[in-house]
């Protein structure tokens, strides 16, 4: 993604690769949705979260040998906002470990 934080970019590009090689550069995009056009056109591949909804003309392939990422949800103590509660509930349903808050 054009202008992305270098650490975030390296994370999503798996740079360096598990064997230590640098990740190759790919086409730059301005919005995440643009990646699907590049993939459909055979110009790129991407790493995405398992729950990401793809277009019907795209296929996913599991990525083996890469450690899973860690997700943390932090909220203010006592926050009564219904959107925060709904997001917390939704996130809890998608966590794979049993230590949900």
Secondary structure, DSSP 8 states (H G I E B T S, - for coil): -TT--HHHHHHHHTSS-TTS---------SSTTHHHHHHHTTS------TT----TT-------SS----------TT---HHHHHHHHHHHHH--SS---
